[in-house]
C-alpha cells in the first residue's frame, strides 16, 4: 500500500497527491498523510483514507519525528511518495531510520531552495525515482540528482475541456482557496478589470469560504474542482500555485494570475516562467542522476 506524504496544510498538496496517484498508480491502494484542513473533504481526497498529522506536533519536531517513525513502521505500507519537500516540510525525513524499509518516490515542484535548504539538518532520503512536475532551479536539481536513482519529467496535463455552450452573459471567475486576504485581493483585481474594460460580466468567486464583502453583480461558490466552469468563463483569475497554473493551461488566453509570497513555494518564478515560456521547456531531457 502507498502512503502519500502531503504534509502541507493547504489544498494544493492534496490536489496534487490525488492527481499524481491517478497518473502513476491507478487502482493501487493508497492513503494520504497530511495536516491539511481539507482532509475531511472527500471531493478533495477522492475518498482515499487519511492519516492526520496531529496539530500539537507542528511545533515539536522531535515528537513529530517519533510519531512519524511509528506511522511509517506500519507493515501495511510498502511505498512512500513524498510531495514537494524531499527532506520533509521541516527536514523531518532527513536521517529517519523508518524510511529504510520503504520504496521511496519524490514528486518535485519549484521551491525556494536556498530557504528550504536551511531546514535540513542531515542527508536527504535516498529516492528510487524523482518525478519533476515543472522546471526547477539548478541548486534544487543538483540536490535531487544526488539523492535520486533516476529523475524523470512527469507531464500531468489538464483534462481536456468539455464541449459546453458559453453563457448568454459573460462570466468572470476568481478561483482561490485562500488565505482570505488573497481572495479579497483577487476579487478587487477582477472587479477593477471589469471597470476598466467596461465589461458587463458576472463575477463568480470560487473559494471554500465566501469573501466577507463582494462587489456588485458577484456571487460565491464552494465548488471543487472549479475546472468545470473554466470553458464557460471569459476571464479566470487565480494565484500562481502549481495546481492553478496547470489547470488553466488550456485557457491561457483568458487567464490572469497573481503570484503571492510563500515561505517555500516560488510563485513568482512560476509566474515569470508562464509569462516568458521557454520554447524548449517541454522537450528538455531529465537531468542526469549520476
C-alpha positions, 0 to 999 in steps of 0.5 A, a space after each residue: 500500500 502507498 502512503 502519500 506524504 502531503 504534509 502541507 496544510 493547504 489544498 494544493 498538496 492534496 490536489 496534487 497527491 490525488 492527481 499524481 496517484 491517478 497518473 502513476 498508480 491507478 487502482 493501487 491502494 493508497 492513503 494520504 498523510 497530511 495536516 491539511 484542513 481539507 482532509 475531511 473533504 472527500 471531493 478533495 481526497 477522492 475518498 482515499 483514507 487519511 492519516 492526520 498529522 496531529 496539530 500539537 506536533 507542528 511545533 515539536 519536531 522531535 515528537 513529530 519525528 517519533 510519531 512519524 517513525 511509528 506511522 511509517 513502521 506500519 507493515 501495511 505500507 510498502 511505498 512512500 511518495 513524498 510531495 514537494 519537500 524531499 527532506 520533509 516540510 521541516 527536514 523531518 525525513 532527513 536521517 529517519 531510520 523508518 524510511 529504510 524499509 520503504 520504496 521511496 518516490 519524490 514528486 518535485 515542484 519549484 521551491 525556494 531552495 536556498 530557504 528550504 535548504 536551511 531546514 535540513 539538518 542531515 542527508 536527504 532520503 535516498 529516492 528510487 525515482 524523482 518525478 519533476 512536475 515543472 522546471 526547477 532551479 539548478 541548486 534544487 536539481 543538483 540536490 535531487 540528482 544526488 539523492 535520486 536513482 533516476 529523475 524523470 519529467 512527469 507531464 500531468 496535463 489538464 483534462 481536456 475541456 468539455 464541449 459546453 455552450 458559453 453563457 448568454 452573459 459573460 462570466 468572470 471567475 476568481 478561483 482561490 482557496 485562500 488565505 482570505 486576504 488573497 481572495 479579497 485581493 483577487 476579487 478587487 483585481 477582477 472587479 477593477 478589470 471589469 471597470 476598466 474594460 467596461 465589461 458587463 460580466 458576472 463575477 463568480 468567486 470560487 473559494 471554500 469560504 465566501 469573501 466577507 464583502 463582494 462587489 456588485 453583480 458577484 456571487 460565491 461558490 464552494 465548488 471543487 474542482 472549479 475546472 468545470 466552469 473554466 470553458 464557460 468563463 471569459 476571464 479566470 483569475 487565480 494565484 500562481 500555485 502549481 495546481 492553478 497554473 496547470 489547470 488553466 493551461 488550456 485557457 491561457 488566453 483568458 487567464 490572469 494570475 497573481 503570484 503571492 509570497 510563500 515561505 517555500 513555494 516560488 510563485 513568482 518564478 512560476 509566474 515569470 516562467 508562464 509569462 516568458 515560456 521557454 520554447 524548449 521547456 517541454 522537450 528538455 531531457 531529465 537531468 542526469 542522476 549520476 
